[in-house]
Each structure stands twice: as C-alpha cells, then as structure tokens.
Amino acid sequence: MRVALLRLLEIKDSDMRLDTLHQCRHAIDRGLHAGGAFSAITPLTALFYGGFIDIDIENPTKLGQDMFVLSKGHAVAAMASIYADLGYFDRELLKNSRSASSILNGHPGPILPGAHIATGPMGQGLGVAQGYAIVGQDSPHFDVYSMTGDGELQEGAIWESVMFAGYKKLDNLCTLVDHNGGQLDIVDRLLFPYNNIVAAFEGFGWKAMLVDATKFDAVYDALAEFKFGQRDGRPTAIICQTTKGHGGFSSFMNKHKVAIDDALLDQENALQSSLRKRRETGFLEAFHQLSAKEQEGLISDAHAMNLNIGDSVERRLSSPIAKRAPIRNKKVEISKSKLPEIAFGESHATADIVREAMKVYAISEKVASIDSDLSSTSGLFAGVSWVDQRKALNVGVAEANMMLIGEAFASLGLNTWVSTFCPFFDWKVLRRIAIGHQERLEAIEAKDGWLSEGHGLDLTFLATASNFETQTNGATHMGNDDAHVFSSLAHVKVIDVSCPRLLLSIIEWIMQGNRGIVYLRVLRAASTAIYDSDFAFGYGKAYTLKQAENSQITIISSGRGTHEALAAAEILLNQGVAASVVDMPSIDRESLIELYQSEQPLLIAEQNNGWIWDAFRKTLIEDLDRVDTTRLHAINTRGSKGALSYIHSGTYVELTRQFGLDAESIAKRILSEIRL
C-alpha cells in the first residue's frame, strides 16, 4: 500500500506542476521563479498530501494546528498551487498573479489566505518558524514545518535560528532544505560549496537527513520519521537533494526566473500532461489488482489528495475556503492599582519601570518578551520571568533572531516586546516585518479578506540607550540616527521617551492592543518624572510642559533633551525671556503647524540627527503654501550645513556641551542668535 500511496503522490506532483505552469501563463509578466519553484514541488507535495501536516483549511488562524512557513519566498508559485488546491482560496486567484490587482504576489505574504508572514528576503522565515515552534511546545501542542533553500543557508540569520532552535530542543520543528545546488547567478552550482550540510546542522543539535528529493520515497520516509518517530529534543532538517528546475522538461525551466512564451508553455504543458497520464495509467493497472478493501483505502487517500483518476476516483467537487478569522481581543487586562506609582519629580531608571510594569502585565498569557544579551538594560526579562520564565527569552547575541521570534509570537496574537540597543536592530528584518504587517491590515480591511480585527501585529521594539544615553561606549553604539531610519519604514510608530512617568503611560497604551509596530526609544540612566501621575499618552500627540506667560520662544525636544529644554527655560526666565517647552515623544503634525502659525520663534533641540526637525520641515512643505524659515531654528548632532555624522565616546556632560545641547548652551544660543 505504501508503494501505491507514493504513486498517488507522483500524480499529485504532476497536477501541481500543471497548476504552476497555469499561473505562469496567466501572470501579468508571464513570469515564474521556475528553478526554485519546480525543485520545491516534490517535497511540498509530500508534506501537504502525504498525511503529515495537520491543518485546518477553513480556520487557518486557529491555534493548535500545524504551521508552515515558506522561508524561500521565491517558490511562492509552488506553494500557491498547493494552497489553492487545498482550498485556502479560490483557484481563480492563480490567474493574473504578480499584478497590482492580485493578492498573489511575487513572494507570499499575509494578504494571501494561509500565509502567516511575508517572506522573500532570505534567511528570515526559518527564524519565524522557530518562534512558532516555541509556542507549539506549550499546550495545545503542534508541529511547525518550513522550507529553506541551500542558497538561503548563506544568510547569517539562518544560523542564528539554527543555533537557538537546537538549544531550545525544538523537536516539533522540521525544516525542508531545498538543496537544488544552484542560486540566482549560477543555476547549476552554488557560488561556494557546502562541505557537509548534514554535519553543520548536527553540530547545532539537529537531527539531519540527506535524501534524494527527485523521488518521493526518501522524502516521504524522512517526513514519516519526523512525524511519527521517537523524538529526542532535536529539531529535524531534511536536506532534499535535487536540481534547480527539477521536474521541468525544458532546460529553460532550470533558470532562477523566466518569462515563458506560449509556444514553450504549450510544449511544457503537453509533456507534463503526458507524464501525468502515464502515471495515472500505471496506478490504475496496479489499483485493479488490489482487494476491495485495499482499493477502498486508496480511494480515501486519493480523495484526501483531491485527485481525479480515471473513472475509479473522482475528485471532490468542492474544497473548503478559508473563513474570516474570529476577532482577537488584544487588550491585556490588569489591575492598574498594581502598577508602580510615579510622582512628579521622582527619579527612576527605565529598567526598573519596565521590570515592575511587566511583573503586572505578564500575568496575562498575552504578554511575552525576547532580549538579545542586553536584558539588564531593558528590564523586560526580569519582569516577565518573575511571572513566567517560559515567556521571557534571551537569544544571546542574535538580534535578527530576536526580532524573528518576536514576529512569530505577535502574529499568533501575543503582545510581544523585544529589546536591544538602538543601533542593533536589523533594518532588513524590520522592513520585511512591516510589509507583512501592512498585508495583514489589508487582509483585515478587505471585504473578502481572511483576517479580522485584532490580527495585526502588536510588536514593540524597546530600543535602549537612545540619543546620548550610550555615552562612553563609542560611535557604533550611539543611537542618533535610528529614529530617522526606522521612521522611514511604513507602519513603524517611533516614540522617544523623556521620563519614567511618560514611559509607564506608553506601556499602558501599548497594552490596550492593536497598536501595531512600535519602536520605543528609551533612556538608559535614571531620569526625573516631568509628567503628572494622571497623565495618559496618545500617539501622535505633543505635550506642552511649560507654557510661559507672554511666551517669546518655544523650545521643542524629546527624550532627555526635554529636560535640558526645561532647564534652559529657567535660565532664560532669569534673563527676562519667557520660553515655553514642548515635549514631542511622537510626531504631532497638527501641533507642528499650530506652533509654526503662532508666529513666535521656534527652536527644535534634539540629541540626535534632527528627527523632529526633519518631520517639521516635511510637514510644513506638505501642508502650507509658503514657509517663513527665519523663525525656525534647530540644534542637533548634525555637522556644519546639516552634514550627517556619528557620535563618538564621551560623558553626557561632554556630549551635550560639544553639540550645544546642554541647558546653558541652548539658553546662550537663544539670547545671542535668535531674534525674539
């Protein structure tokens, strides 16, 4: 019976190749990442139709079912053929792919039903799959599968994930490595050879198997060993040895990406159809020699594979279509009376506030945290682990992996916090996460989308040592440009924290849920509370901390710079100058316009490259017909004529004086250079 089942998989393999060619024929660019898609079809067909992965097509977000991540996103056509056949979405979506009007893009993402994350930038999907596997070791238990490519193994983030998965003993994680021996620039060999992939995985605590993926026998047996064999704490890597474009008849199919004309498509389609017919004929000849009971079992298997074989096995008439996911309640419910009390004027360190707040919030099953060998600076690990050590991870010096696990947790509905120094967050990882978040929002908003309210990400990047907080650690660790970099990414909410009371209110705001991706820049050393105990934070709002009577100038800042601005206002008052102070933890476009229209001089003083200053200029140009620049002034860490630079080592006092951002220098500049 095993042999007959493998023959059914071969027939299904032909169907998936025909559907993949069908996508190419109807794609907007007639394009197909043929080499990697075709080499992936046999392992993916074995996984999804061999009886190994337990999934709920109608309810793909229901926790407890197995999960799949296509880390090598270029093979999306193979995955889409299978997902359409399984019933995640209507087969009509296979037409017009890659177009602006299609939800089937050149790489998969959550706008497509059943795709939990966006992939494409290589080396990242495995890390998310690892995050899912961490959750899957708790109740309800589930297994996680991913597919990577051998070219993808050249990405460093892959090995961050491989190391941690082995350390965490994630024996519910199975990775299929499409070892097709080629990559984009050279399709028939890798740019540099792997001496021993099996040994590499085994060295990090994995069970690794090298199998011939040009046939179903070995792939099927390896998956069966993972699914049904005895588990010993090791994740499984199945190295699927094949060739780029395997299963395609024309050598043209071996290329990384192709645009196939009608003549070649017709030729390839005819040969694939002929092979399918031969496979079907061979199966039926063997089928009719079996007993009635054996035939009944194979008919059941064929139905499960959605196969149509001659007159003996009819393909089921309809497939389930993924239903819209139930609404997720993302609010983290706690007793606010248990949160730390912070009175105006009190001094507290960020790590202390985060730790004490997380001791309260982590009682909820919805909260989790991941640090990367800097947990003492954030307070996350101490606070969450005080409640539940399982939900507080430290991944070591592996920031990309930290972010990937965070994305996995957040996509499963957790309010997830990850933390490291400002400059250590990986831009490439964050950008892909933000794209996936946007696709989630689009799927939520779409009339026929598969996601609903609460299925966006709640993912906070707690960025420690912002602005001048790194002090003597050197230029590489200084966070003076990160706000610019990450505010340029769509859907990333940048917040610059000035005091412990503001921080606590922001934490409360985030825990309300549905806040998206938050990049939260916090102080490292202790600071004084400059907000009252009843303060409530709102994103996109500025706050006037000092409204001077008959104000002559307004100083705008954020972070610890706000404290210098307040001190400068006191110096100015003693000099007979009335100065107001505005703290802008997040960009408030309305306030920027109102401040400009007040017609008094404005000074934006920032301990970074001018995050607010650039947002101010952009807002004025976009919203106003004319701008008078004579009333606008800025002090920040840029050099002469606005040249960008980095900050070298120094104490806080040295750095603020060097850049003219201490209270005395701010006041002196206002008195000597600004016409009041």
C-alpha positions, 0 to 999 in steps of 0.5 A: 500500500505504501508503494501505491500511496507514493504513486498517488503522490507522483500524480499529485506532483504532476497536477501541481506542476500543471497548476504552476505552469497555469499561473505562469501563463496567466501572470501579468509578466508571464513570469515564474521563479521556475528553478526554485519553484519546480525543485520545491514541488516534490517535497511540498507535495509530500508534506501537504498530501502525504498525511503529515501536516495537520491543518485546518483549511477553513480556520487557518488562524486557529491555534493548535494546528500545524504551521508552515512557513515558506522561508524561500519566498521565491517558490511562492508559485509552488506553494500557491498551487498547493494552497489553492488546491487545498482550498485556502482560496479560490483557484481563480486567484492563480490567474493574473498573479504578480499584478497590482490587482492580485493578492498573489504576489511575487513572494507570499505574504499575509494578504494571501489566505494561509500565509502567516508572514511575508517572506522573500528576503532570505534567511528570515522565515526559518527564524519565524518558524522557530518562534512558532515552534516555541509556542507549539511546545506549550499546550495545545501542542503542534508541529511547525514545518518550513522550507529553506533553500541551500542558497538561503543557508548563506544568510547569517540569520539562518544560523542564528535560528539554527543555533537557538532552535537546537538549544531550545530542543525544538523537536516539533520543528522540521525544516525542508532544505531545498538543496537544488545546488544552484542560486540566482547567478549560477543555476547549476552550482552554488557560488561556494560549496557546502562541505557537509550540510548534514554535519553543520546542522548536527553540530547545532543539535539537529537531527539531519537527513540527506535524501534524494528529493527527485523521488518521493520515497526518501522524502516521504520516509524522512517526513514519516520519521519526523512525524511519527518517530521517537523524538529526542529534543532535536529539531529535524532538517531534511536536506532534499537533494535535487536540481534547480528546475527539477521536474521541468522538461525544458532546460529553460525551466532550470533558470532562477526566473523566466518569462515563458512564451506560449509556444514553450508553455504549450510544449511544457504543458503537453509533456507534463500532461503526458507524464501525468497520464502515464502515471495515472495509467500505471496506478490504475493497472496496479489499483485493479489488482488490489482487494476491495478493501485495499482499493477502498483505502486508496480511494480515501487517500486519493480523495484526501489528495483531491485527485481525479483518476480515471473513472475509479476516483473522482475528485471532490467537487468542492474544497473548503475556503478559508473563513474570516478569522474570529476577532482577537481581543488584544487588550491585556487586562490588569489591575492598574492599582498594581502598577508602580506609582510615579510622582512628579519629580521622582527619579527612576531608571527605565529598567526598573519601570519596565521590570515592575510594569511587566511583573503586572502585565505578564500575568496575562498569557498575552504578554511575552518578551525576547532580549538579545544579551542586553536584558539588564538594560531593558528590564523586560526579562526580569519582569516577565520571568518573575511571572513566567520564565517560559515567556521571557527569552534571551537569544544571546547575541542574535538580534535578527533572531530576536526580532524573528521570534518576536514576529512569530509570537505577535502574529499568533496574537501575543503582545510581544516586546523585544529589546536591544540597543538602538543601533542593533536592530536589523533594518532588513528584518524590520522592513520585511516585518512591516510589509507583512504587517501592512498585508495583514491590515489589508487582509483585515480591511478587505471585504473578502479578506481572511483576517479580522480585527485584532490580527495585526501585529502588536510588536514593540521594539524597546530600543535602549540607550537612545540619543546620548544615553550610550555615552562612553561606549563609542560611535557604533553604539550611539543611537542618533540616527535610528529614529530617522531610519526606522521612521522611514519604514511604513507602519513603524510608530517611533516614540522617544521617551523623556521620563519614567512617568511618560514611559509607564503611560506608553506601556499602558497604551501599548497594552490596550492592543492593536497598536501595531509596530512600535519602536520605543526609544528609551533612556538608559540612566535614571531620569526625573518624572516631568509628567503628572501621575494622571497623565495618559499618552496618545500617539501622535500627540505633543505635550506642552510642559511649560507654557510661559506667560507672554511666551517669546520662544518655544523650545521643542525636544524629546527624550532627555533633551526635554529636560535640558529644554526645561532647564534652559527655560529657567535660565532664560526666565532669569534673563527676562525671556519667557520660553515655553517647552514642548515635549514631542515623544511622537510626531504631532503634525497638527501641533507642528503647524499650530506652533509654526502659525503662532508666529513666535520663534521656534527652536527644535533641540534634539540629541540626535540627527534632527528627527523632529526637525526633519518631520517639521520641515516635511510637514510644513512643505506638505501642508502650507503654501509658503514657509517663513524659515527665519523663525525656525531654528534647530540644534542637533548632532548634525555637522556644519550645513546639516552634514550627517555624522556619528557620535563618538565616546564621551560623558553626557556632560561632554556630549551635550556641551560639544553639540550645544545641547546642554541647558546653558548652551541652548539658553546662550544660543537663544539670547545671542542668535535668535531674534525674539 
